[in-house]
Amino acid sequence: MNFVAIIPAAGLSRRMGEPKLLKLFDGEPLINHVLKAWLASRVNRVVIVVREDDLELQQHLSEFDVDVAIANPPPPQMKDTVLAGVQYTAEHYPMGVNDAFLLAPADMPFLSPWLIDQVIAEHTPDAAALIAPSFEGTKGHPTLFPWPFVTGVYQLRDDQGLNTLWDLYFGRTFEVPSNAPLIDLDTPDEWDARSEGN
């Protein structure tokens, strides 16, 4: 089975007030923490979707063994960024009915290879389902999408987000002992609260 990670990194970090993926978090760029987790996991490839005009991030990503999918024009919504990643994956990799893609935000510094691999281990092609970890009943990331379900991404209306797919298709969660699947850094307060020494 093939597993591809799709990382949406084409946003403008409006809530943070500044570009955040190259901002230092515990001594290194935030995106490094995320990429290292994916690259140490069982996924076969990592596809990161970046705006065409974000040349600094593109240059930084050249240091990693990842596929950079250029989004032009900039995707207006998260689901458009994900769709760009799905299209890139379909064009470059032979994905079959037993395969899946995994999705998590680019700003999750506590994402771990163990967590990613646990999500993959839950994937059963004969009983395909969207799969996500949860902590104390709250769903988190990464989320696994069986490849046959990608048609649903294309069919979402403008007013529907990716969470709609959880209701359209069968989705299930499994409990994990840490709240890491819930932590992303969208605001300066969240950043300060999670940084080393705080």
C-alpha positions in Angstrom: 0.0 0.0 0.0 1.1 3.5 -0.8 0.7 6.4 1.7 1.3 10.0 0.7 1.3 12.9 3.1 -0.3 16.2 1.9 0.8 19.2 3.8 -1.1 22.5 3.1 1.4 25.3 3.4 -0.1 28.0 1.1 -1.8 30.1 3.7 -0.9 33.7 4.7 -0.7 33.2 8.5 -3.2 36.1 9.0 -4.0 35.1 12.6 -0.3 34.9 13.5 0.3 38.3 11.9 3.5 37.2 10.2 4.7 34.2 8.1 5.1 31.4 10.7 6.5 28.3 8.9 10.1 29.6 8.9 9.7 31.2 12.3 12.0 29.6 14.9 10.2 27.3 17.3 12.5 25.7 19.9 15.6 26.5 17.9 14.6 25.7 14.4 12.0 26.6 11.8 8.5 25.4 12.6 8.1 23.6 9.3 11.2 21.5 10.1 9.5 19.9 13.1 6.6 18.8 10.9 8.7 17.6 8.0 11.0 15.5 10.2 8.0 13.7 11.7 6.6 12.9 8.3 9.9 11.8 6.8 10.6 9.5 9.8 7.2 7.8 9.4 5.8 5.1 7.1 4.5 7.4 4.5 6.1 6.8 1.0 6.1 10.5 -0.1 5.5 13.9 1.3 3.8 16.5 -0.9 3.8 20.1 0.5 1.6 22.7 -1.3 3.2 26.1 -1.4 2.2 29.5 -3.0 4.1 30.4 -6.2 5.2 33.7 -4.7 6.5 32.1 -1.4 10.1 31.8 -2.8 11.7 31.8 0.7 9.8 28.7 1.8 10.4 27.0 -1.6 14.1 27.5 -1.2 14.0 26.2 2.4 12.2 23.1 1.3 14.9 22.2 -1.2 16.9 20.9 1.8 14.4 18.1 2.4 13.4 15.1 0.4 9.9 16.2 -0.3 7.7 17.1 -3.3 6.8 20.8 -3.6 3.5 21.4 -5.4 3.3 25.0 -6.5 -0.2 26.6 -6.1 -0.9 29.3 -8.7 -3.1 31.3 -8.1 -2.9 31.1 -4.3 -5.7 28.8 -3.1 -8.5 30.8 -1.4 -9.4 28.1 1.1 -7.7 25.2 2.8 -9.7 22.7 0.8 -8.4 24.3 -2.4 -4.8 23.8 -1.1 -5.6 20.1 -0.3 -7.1 19.7 -3.8 -3.9 21.0 -5.3 -2.0 18.4 -3.4 -4.4 15.6 -4.4 -4.1 16.6 -8.1 -0.3 16.7 -7.8 -0.3 13.2 -6.2 -2.6 11.8 -8.8 -0.3 13.1 -11.6 2.9 11.9 -10.1 2.2 8.7 -8.2 0.3 5.5 -9.1 -2.3 5.6 -6.3 -4.7 2.6 -6.2 -7.8 1.6 -4.4 -5.9 0.3 -1.4 -3.8 3.4 -0.9 -4.5 6.6 1.1 -3.3 10.1 1.6 -2.8 11.6 5.1 -3.4 15.3 5.9 -2.3 17.5 8.8 -1.6 21.2 9.1 1.9 22.5 8.5 2.0 24.2 11.9 1.9 21.2 14.3 5.3 21.1 16.0 4.5 18.1 18.2 3.4 15.8 15.4 5.3 12.5 15.8 6.3 9.6 13.5 4.6 7.3 16.1 1.3 9.1 15.7 1.4 9.0 11.9 2.2 5.3 11.9 -0.6 4.6 14.3 -3.1 6.3 11.9 -1.6 4.2 9.0 -1.9 1.0 11.1 -5.6 1.7 11.5 -6.2 1.7 7.7 -8.0 -1.4 6.4 -8.8 -1.3 2.7 -11.5 -3.9 2.9 -13.4 -1.6 5.4 -12.2 1.8 4.1 -12.9 4.7 6.4 -11.6 8.2 7.2 -9.4 7.8 10.3 -8.1 10.3 12.8 -6.7 10.2 16.3 -8.6 11.7 19.2 -7.7 12.8 22.7 -10.4 12.6 25.3 -13.0 12.4 22.6 -11.8 15.4 20.5 -10.8 14.6 16.9 -7.3 15.7 15.8 -4.7 15.1 13.1 -3.3 13.6 11.0 -6.4 12.4 9.1 -6.2 9.5 6.7 -8.3 9.5 3.5 -8.6 6.3 1.5 -7.7 7.2 -2.0 -11.1 6.2 -3.5 -12.6 8.9 -1.3 -10.7 11.7 -3.1 -13.7 12.2 -5.4 -15.5 13.7 -2.5 -12.9 16.5 -2.3 -13.8 17.5 -5.8 -17.5 17.4 -5.1 -17.5 19.8 -2.1 -19.5 23.0 -2.6 -18.0 26.4 -2.0 -19.6 26.5 1.5 -18.4 23.1 2.5 -15.1 22.4 4.2 -13.1 19.2 4.4 -14.9 18.2 7.7 -18.0 17.6 5.5 -16.3 14.5 4.2 -16.3 13.0 7.7 -20.1 13.1 7.5 -20.4 12.0 3.9 -18.2 9.0 4.4 -17.7 6.6 7.3 -15.2 8.1 9.7 -13.7 6.7 12.9 -11.3 7.7 15.5 -9.0 6.0 18.0 -7.9 7.4 21.3 -4.3 8.4 21.9 -2.6 9.3 25.3 -1.4 12.7 24.3 -3.1 15.9 23.1 -0.5 16.4 20.3 -3.0 15.7 17.6 -4.9 18.9 18.7 -2.0 21.3 18.9 -1.4 23.8 16.1 0.0 27.3 16.3 -2.3 29.9 14.8 -1.9 33.0 17.1 1.0 34.7 18.9 -0.5 33.6 22.2 -0.6 30.0 21.2 3.0 30.2 20.0 4.2 31.8 23.2 2.3 29.2 25.3 3.9 26.3 23.5 7.4 27.6 23.0 10.3 26.1 25.1 10.5 27.8 28.5 6.9 28.8 28.7 
